[in-house]
């Protein structure tokens, strides 16, 4: 994995705005002869757009990660159910099967907001899961042995990305894949315990991990669940100890999925959920950072621009020492606001992290995937600001 040897490198978390034609093709369930050429050309375009903006470590925009049920928002995790066997749709209320944030204290305290239908992100509203991609996906249930079946789809995505990179320079390239912890959001009706279910998910998803690394890309594991599910499952009783026990097992599971993959080919992303809500009961980073650095990855991507978590650079100064050889990817611009960050603010955020963990151990990133969370025009504006802010910080760090 590349490090910031003479300047602060830039990257993002993965999801970028999908073109209208690609979104429509997914909605129309376009056959492969229609979808595949369009997918190939739009991946080439998004790679070139990143290069033109000045992003150093680029992705494929996650354009291949969509289904008719989740064209944009949610596709970063829901895509995998088209690549795994063992799931089926069951009618009925998914909350009765334990799905969703039914125990969230944030949603209890701010019930008026969540019931108001106030706009959130990616087509979601505060009114719940009705008429959203999430509502349809919530009907899925694990009813049989989990098995990875997405070999052709991940190879398609790899080939499209490689072809796009042939005509665009980049310091490095990455592809994201979802974590076992996030996959267990879907209800289990087959395995005797959640632990058995999680181990099975880890065994299955490792096939996608290996395909990405074997193709020569850096693997990014998307694991918002590691912190986000505190809000869903533990915040009602402030059960931090129960959460930590659960989270510690999730780290074991993802490390199991990573067995045989070199740490320096892996980066690990956490965030506290992309919905535009209060986030008043997010678990603090200080309560999980020591577990985070146990993940067998070289880099850790964390929120640093979200105002609920911007102060948490202090965790790395006061509580948890970043292990030698590791890298932090703080989100210096955020999906949580339409306000365009100033380059000097971006530089200040990067300087805070650099002064604590060392300039060579910081890569400038985004809080979360930007596609589907804010307007596409703002996505590219924020990425330009990220590059400008990283350049400002670099001039101070390498005078």
C-alpha positions in Angstrom: 0.0 0.0 0.0 1.3 3.4 -0.9 2.1 5.9 1.9 2.3 9.6 2.0 6.1 9.8 1.5 6.5 13.3 0.2 2.9 14.7 0.3 -0.5 13.8 1.7 -2.1 11.4 -0.8 -5.8 11.5 -1.4 -8.5 8.9 -1.8 -12.2 8.4 -1.0 -14.3 5.6 0.4 -15.7 4.1 -2.8 -19.2 5.0 -3.9 -19.4 7.8 -6.5 -22.4 9.1 -8.4 -23.8 6.7 -11.0 -24.7 8.2 -14.3 -28.5 8.4 -15.1 -28.2 5.9 -18.0 -26.6 3.3 -15.7 -29.2 3.8 -13.0 -31.9 3.4 -15.6 -30.3 0.3 -16.9 -30.3 -1.3 -13.5 -33.9 -0.2 -12.9 -34.9 -1.8 -16.2 -33.1 -5.0 -15.4 -31.2 -4.5 -18.6 -29.9 -7.8 -20.1 -26.1 -8.3 -20.1 -25.6 -7.3 -23.7 -27.1 -3.9 -22.8 -25.7 -3.5 -19.3 -22.2 -4.7 -19.7 -21.0 -2.2 -22.4 -22.6 0.6 -20.5 -21.0 -0.5 -17.3 -17.6 -0.7 -19.0 -17.8 2.8 -20.5 -19.1 4.5 -17.3 -16.4 2.9 -15.2 -13.8 4.3 -17.6 -15.4 7.7 -17.3 -15.5 7.7 -13.5 -11.8 6.6 -13.3 -10.9 9.5 -15.7 -13.0 12.0 -13.6 -11.1 11.0 -10.4 -7.8 11.3 -12.2 -8.8 14.8 -13.6 -9.8 16.0 -10.1 -6.4 14.8 -8.7 -7.4 11.9 -6.6 -4.3 9.6 -6.1 -5.8 6.3 -4.9 -8.9 5.7 -7.0 -11.8 3.3 -7.2 -14.3 2.1 -9.8 -17.1 4.1 -8.1 -18.7 0.8 -7.1 -20.7 1.0 -10.4 -21.0 -2.8 -10.7 -22.6 -3.0 -7.2 -26.2 -2.5 -7.9 -29.4 -4.5 -8.3 -32.8 -3.4 -9.4 -33.8 -3.4 -5.7 -30.9 -1.1 -4.7 -29.7 1.0 -7.6 -27.8 3.6 -5.5 -28.3 3.9 -1.8 -27.6 0.6 -0.1 -25.9 -1.0 -3.0 -22.5 -0.9 -1.2 -23.8 -3.7 1.0 -26.9 -5.2 -0.6 -25.0 -6.0 -3.8 -23.7 -9.2 -2.2 -27.0 -10.9 -2.0 -26.9 -11.3 -5.8 -23.5 -13.0 -5.3 -24.4 -15.4 -2.5 -26.7 -18.4 -2.2 -28.6 -19.2 1.0 -31.1 -16.3 1.1 -34.8 -16.0 0.1 -37.5 -13.4 0.3 -40.0 -13.9 3.1 -43.1 -11.7 3.4 -44.0 -10.1 6.7 -42.7 -7.4 9.0 -38.8 -7.6 9.0 -38.7 -5.9 12.4 -40.4 -8.9 13.9 -37.3 -10.9 12.8 -34.9 -8.4 14.4 -34.2 -6.3 11.3 -33.6 -2.6 11.6 -32.9 0.0 14.3 -35.9 -0.9 16.4 -33.9 -0.4 19.7 -32.2 2.8 18.7 -32.3 5.4 21.5 -31.6 8.1 18.9 -34.9 7.2 17.2 -36.7 7.3 20.5 -35.4 10.6 21.7 -35.9 12.3 18.3 -39.1 10.5 17.4 -40.7 13.6 16.0 -37.8 14.1 13.6 -37.8 10.4 12.4 -41.6 10.4 12.1 -41.7 13.6 10.1 -40.5 12.2 6.8 -37.7 14.8 6.8 -35.3 14.1 3.9 -32.3 12.0 4.8 -30.0 10.5 2.2 -30.1 8.2 -0.8 -33.9 8.5 -1.1 -34.5 7.6 2.6 -36.7 9.7 4.9 -37.1 9.7 8.6 -40.4 7.9 8.3 -38.9 4.4 8.3 -38.2 1.8 5.6 -41.4 2.2 3.6 -41.0 2.4 -0.2 -37.2 2.2 0.0 -34.7 -0.2 -1.4 -33.9 -1.1 2.3 -37.5 -2.1 2.8 -37.4 -4.6 -0.1 -34.0 -6.0 1.0 -35.2 -6.4 4.5 -37.5 -9.2 3.4 -34.4 -11.3 2.8 -33.8 -14.2 5.2 -30.9 -16.7 5.4 -32.7 -20.0 5.0 -29.8 -22.3 3.9 -26.0 -22.7 3.8 -24.3 -19.5 2.8 -22.2 -19.9 -0.3 -20.4 -17.3 -2.6 -21.6 -17.5 -6.2 -20.5 -14.1 -7.5 -17.3 -15.2 -9.2 -18.4 -14.0 -12.7 -19.7 -10.7 -11.4 -16.5 -9.8 -9.4 -14.4 -10.8 -12.4 -16.5 -8.5 -14.6 -15.9 -5.6 -12.2 -12.2 -6.4 -12.0 -11.8 -6.5 -15.8 -13.8 -3.2 -16.2 -11.6 -1.5 -13.7 -8.3 -2.8 -15.1 -9.3 -1.7 -18.6 -10.2 1.8 -17.3 -6.9 2.0 -15.5 -4.9 1.2 -18.6 -5.7 4.7 -19.9 -5.6 6.7 -16.7 -2.7 7.2 -14.3 -3.1 6.5 -10.6 -0.8 6.2 -7.6 -2.8 3.1 -6.6 -6.3 1.5 -7.0 -8.7 -0.1 -4.6 -12.0 -2.0 -4.6 -14.3 -2.3 -1.7 -16.2 -5.3 -0.4 -18.6 -5.7 2.5 -17.8 -7.1 5.9 -19.2 -10.2 7.6 -20.6 -8.0 10.4 -22.6 -5.9 8.0 -24.0 -9.0 6.2 -25.5 -10.3 9.4 -28.0 -7.5 9.3 -30.1 -9.9 7.2 -32.0 -12.2 9.5 -30.8 -15.8 10.1 -33.3 -18.7 10.1 -30.8 -21.4 9.2 -27.7 -21.4 11.5 -28.1 -22.4 15.2 -26.5 -19.2 16.4 -25.4 -15.7 15.3 -21.8 -16.8 15.8 -22.2 -19.7 13.4 -24.0 -17.4 10.9 -21.2 -14.9 11.1 -18.4 -17.5 10.5 -20.3 -18.8 7.5 -20.6 -15.3 6.1 -16.8 -14.7 6.7 -16.0 -18.0 4.8 -18.1 -16.9 1.9 -17.1 -13.3 1.5 -13.4 -14.2 1.7 -13.7 -15.4 -1.9 -14.5 -11.9 -3.0 -11.6 -10.5 -0.9 -9.1 -12.9 -2.5 -10.3 -12.1 -6.0 -9.7 -8.4 -5.4 -6.3 -8.8 -4.0 -5.3 -11.4 -6.5 -6.2 -8.9 -9.2 -3.6 -6.5 -7.8 -5.9 -4.0 -6.1 -6.0 -2.8 -2.6 -8.9 -4.4 -0.8 -11.1 -2.0 1.2 -13.5 -3.7 3.7 -16.6 -1.7 4.4 -17.6 -2.3 8.0 -19.9 0.5 9.2 -21.7 -2.2 11.2 -18.8 -2.4 13.6 -19.8 0.9 15.1 -23.2 1.6 13.5 -25.0 -1.4 15.1 -24.4 0.0 18.5 -27.2 2.4 17.7 -29.4 -0.4 16.4 -28.9 -3.0 19.0 -27.2 -1.6 22.1 -28.0 2.1 22.6 -31.4 1.5 24.2 -29.7 0.2 27.3 -26.3 1.9 27.0 -24.8 -1.5 26.9 -21.2 -0.6 26.0 -19.8 -3.8 27.5 -22.2 -6.0 25.6 -21.4 -4.1 22.4 -17.7 -4.5 22.9 -18.1 -8.2 23.4 -20.1 -8.3 20.1 -17.6 -6.1 18.3 -14.6 -8.1 19.5 -16.1 -11.2 17.9 -16.7 -9.3 14.6 -13.0 -8.4 14.5 -12.2 -12.1 14.9 -14.6 -12.9 12.1 -13.2 -10.4 9.6 -9.6 -11.5 10.5 -10.7 -15.0 9.7 -12.0 -13.9 6.3 -8.6 -12.1 5.7 -6.4 -15.2 6.5 -3.7 -15.5 3.8 -4.2 -11.9 2.6 -1.2 -9.6 3.3 -2.1 -6.7 5.7 -0.4 -4.2 3.4 -3.0 -4.9 0.7 -6.0 -4.2 3.0 -7.7 -1.0 4.3 -10.6 -1.1 6.7 -13.5 1.5 6.7 -15.8 2.3 9.5 -18.5 4.9 9.7 -21.6 5.7 11.8 -24.2 5.4 9.1 -25.0 7.8 6.2 -28.5 8.9 7.2 -28.8 12.6 7.9 -30.1 12.4 11.4 -29.0 13.5 14.9 -26.6 10.5 15.6 -26.9 11.4 19.3 -26.2 7.8 20.4 -23.3 6.9 18.1 -20.8 4.9 20.1 -17.7 7.1 20.6 -14.6 6.0 18.8 -12.8 5.8 22.1 -14.9 2.8 23.0 -13.9 0.8 20.0 -10.6 2.2 18.6 -8.5 -0.5 20.5 -10.5 -3.2 18.7 -10.3 -1.4 15.4 -6.5 -1.6 15.3 -6.7 -5.4 15.8 -8.1 -5.8 12.3 -5.4 -7.2 10.0 -5.3 -4.2 7.8 -2.6 -1.6 7.1 -5.0 1.4 6.9 -8.1 2.4 8.9 -10.6 4.8 7.3 -12.6 6.8 9.9 -14.9 9.8 10.0 -13.2 13.0 10.7 -15.4 15.6 9.0 -18.7 14.6 10.5 -19.3 17.1 13.3 -20.4 14.3 15.6 -16.9 12.7 15.3 -14.6 15.5 14.1 -13.1 15.8 17.6 -12.1 12.2 17.7 -8.6 12.8 16.4 -7.8 13.2 20.1 -8.4 9.4 20.6 -5.1 8.7 18.7 -3.3 11.3 20.8 -4.6 10.4 24.2 -5.9 6.8 24.3 -4.8 4.5 21.4 -1.4 4.5 19.8 -1.5 3.7 16.1 0.6 0.6 15.6 3.9 0.9 13.8 3.5 0.7 10.0 -0.2 1.4 10.1 -2.0 4.3 8.3 -5.1 6.4 9.1 -7.4 7.7 6.4 -9.4 10.5 8.1 -12.5 11.7 6.3 -11.6 15.4 5.7 -14.8 16.1 3.8 -18.2 14.7 4.7 -21.2 13.2 3.1 -23.3 14.5 6.1 -23.6 18.1 4.8 -24.2 19.9 1.6 -21.9 22.7 2.9 -18.7 22.7 0.9 -15.7 22.5 3.2 -13.0 25.2 2.8 -9.6 23.9 1.7 -8.0 25.4 4.8 -10.4 23.5 7.0 -9.4 20.3 5.2 -5.8 21.1 5.7 -6.4 21.8 9.4 -8.0 18.4 9.8 -5.2 16.6 8.1 -2.6 18.6 10.1 -4.2 17.5 13.4 -3.9 13.8 12.4 -0.4 14.2 10.9 0.9 15.9 14.1 -0.4 13.0 16.2 0.5 9.9 14.1 3.1 11.3 11.6 2.7 12.8 8.2 3.6 9.6 6.3 0.8 7.7 8.2 -2.0 9.9 6.9 -4.0 9.7 3.7 -6.8 12.2 3.1 -10.1 10.6 2.6 -13.9 11.1 2.8 -16.1 10.2 5.7 -18.1 7.7 3.7 -19.1 6.9 0.1 -20.4 10.1 -1.5 -22.5 8.6 -4.3 -26.2 8.7 -3.4 -25.6 10.8 -0.3 -25.2 14.3 -1.8 -25.8 15.8 -5.2 -23.3 14.7 -7.8 -22.1 18.2 -8.5 -21.3 18.5 -4.8 -19.5 15.2 -4.8 -16.9 16.4 -7.3 -16.6 19.8 -5.7 -15.8 18.1 -2.3 -13.2 15.9 -4.0 -11.6 18.9 -5.5 -11.5 20.6 -2.1 -10.0 17.4 -0.6 -7.2 17.6 -3.1 -6.7 21.3 -2.5 -6.7 20.9 1.2 -4.2 18.0 1.1 -1.9 20.2 -1.0 -2.1 23.0 1.6 -1.3 20.6 4.4 1.5 19.0 2.4 3.2 22.4 1.9 3.2 22.8 5.7 4.3 19.3 6.4 7.1 19.1 3.8 8.3 22.7 3.7 
